[in-house]
Amino acid sequence: MKPTFISELELLLTRFSYLGIGADIASMGLIELWGVYCYLRRHADG
């Protein structure tokens, strides 16, 4: 079962692909993914 924030994280990674985070996602655990998600949400909110 996929956590609900993962689908939004995928959209944020696409939006901010210039940051180069996407290449590292496959090797991250759930807590690290949550941290990236929080970072990108703050970045998106300005």
N, C-alpha and C positions, 0 to 999 in steps of 0.2 A: 504494500500500500504506500502510495506516494504522499508525503506531507503536503498540505494545501499551499504552502508558500512556494513550493518548488516551481509551479507553473508561472507564478509571477516573477520568480527569480530568473527563469529562462527568458522572459520578456525584457527584464531589466538588463540582463547580460547582452542581449541583442542591441538594445538601445545604447548601452555604454561599451560597445565592443572595442572602441579605441583605447580603453583602459588595459586591455590585454588579459583580463581575468579569466575569460572563458576557457583558455587552454589548461588551466589548473583545476578546473571544477571536478573533473573525473576522479582526481586523487584525494578529494576532500571528504571528510566525514560530515555527518548531519549538523553538528555544532558549528563547524567551520562554515558550512553553507549558510547557516542561520546568520552568522556574523557578516558574511558577504552580502546577504540579503539586506540586513539592517544598514550596512554601509551604503549600498546602492539606493535604498529607499530615501535615506537622508540626502544623498547626492541628487536624486530626482526631485525632491521637495524643495531644493534650492537652499 
